[in-house]
């Protein structure tokens, strides 16, 4: 019997700190390239279509290897699998800074995607074993908030790092070190990639020595916390194997397939924020600001007029304009992060109050996708830069309002095989991220931005319609999900 005074320890919160930090790093490493794409293209002699292929290479590899690495976590445990994932992606992030042309950068970004694949399925597996069921939507929202904030801060942080690595102070400090000229003279975007790789290495060292695959294996988890975490979970949740018969059920389950299509359509629309948004803001939104001031009405205008004063003043003004564009591009991700958490909290409250898991899971993503579709449709129709920025923020915030509910539904339906289920859904879903950068660039070139945003709107509406099919009240292998969550 547990002592009356025994209170649950809080190891699960330390675990969520690790997962939230990792979610931040995943999106920082994959989105920071959007800030550097102009410098990279100029340095390596690539055009816009080639850069679209470069950005899509990560997402394609990420999609193809999601299911195998999700399965690896269910077989070998998340501790070993996640450590391998982070080491691999950190290596190829760093190597991206050593690319010499289109082919080498394409290969490095593809292998970066291979390395990072499986991160979120294994986080889903960890959550299914380390978190009480009635906190899944809330913690799922928290996880996605940090993921979105990783994307948000990647743009201004990458900009800050590039300016630092391009500063005379940094260059002078390098000259005092016995470094080869090929390294000492490297461009700032290369140093930024190398720095991003080191962040992942630091995380994996701390995580591997602290984490255990099940809370019962962790000495800092007392009996009260273990009972809180595992109450109501089936005994086999601790196993790493998956019966062969489960594969057929996995690939034919209506709810999982519908979630996969939801993520496919949702990711196609959302990938604008992870690929072309900084370019759209700098070339279109900010140019409207210049045009409204009477400077010009063309679509590609520098935000700072040349020869406006002394060279030092011009340079300072250019830096201020660059920082402004960075934070404008970060704002939608920041808003999305907040609504990820808010939607997860409200989802938990709805299910707890009504007892209706299906409506509690569905209402937030359906509402979010519909609002996102309307906002994206209106973005190219407004003239004011402020209005365009607000609409882009609304679109991402609305899309992310349902992320906590969607993620909790994957964990619910996946049950003891949450890692494999999340891997399957991410494999389907990330095909939208893989092909959108290239397809988006081609649609823009042929038909303009208005058509691009119309396609995004349709994708979001299709994602919302999938909740007609999704049912998170039972696992894909037929067990009812009885716990309130």
HELIX and SHEET records of a PDB file:
HELIX    1   1 UNK A   11  UNK A   44  1                                  34    
HELIX    2   2 UNK A   48  UNK A   64  1                                  17    
HELIX    3   3 UNK A   66  UNK A   76  1                                  11    
HELIX    4   4 UNK A   78  UNK A   96  1                                  19    
HELIX    5   5 UNK A  102  UNK A  116  1                                  15    
HELIX    6   6 UNK A  119  UNK A  130  1                                  12    
HELIX    7   7 UNK A  133  UNK A  135  5                                   3    
HELIX    8   8 UNK A  136  UNK A  165  1                                  30    
HELIX    9   9 UNK A  168  UNK A  175  1                                   8    
HELIX   10  10 UNK A  181  UNK A  184  1                                   4    
HELIX   11  11 UNK A  188  UNK A  210  1                                  23    
HELIX   12  12 UNK A  215  UNK A  217  5                                   3    
HELIX   13  13 UNK A  223  UNK A  230  1                                   8    
HELIX   14  14 UNK A  235  UNK A  238  5                                   4    
HELIX   15  15 UNK A  245  UNK A  252  1                                   8    
HELIX   16  16 UNK A  254  UNK A  274  1                                  21    
HELIX   17  17 UNK A  277  UNK A  280  1                                   4    
HELIX   18  18 UNK A  281  UNK A  285  3                                   5    
HELIX   19  19 UNK A  286  UNK A  292  1                                   7    
HELIX   20  20 UNK A  311  UNK A  354  1                                  44    
HELIX   21  21 UNK A  357  UNK A  379  1                                  23    
HELIX   22  22 UNK A  385  UNK A  400  1                                  16    
HELIX   23  23 UNK A  403  UNK A  414  1                                  12    
HELIX   24  24 UNK A  415  UNK A  417  5                                   3    
HELIX   25  25 UNK A  418  UNK A  447  1                                  30    
HELIX   26  26 UNK A  449  UNK A  465  1                                  17    
HELIX   27  27 UNK A  466  UNK A  468  5                                   3    
END                                                                             
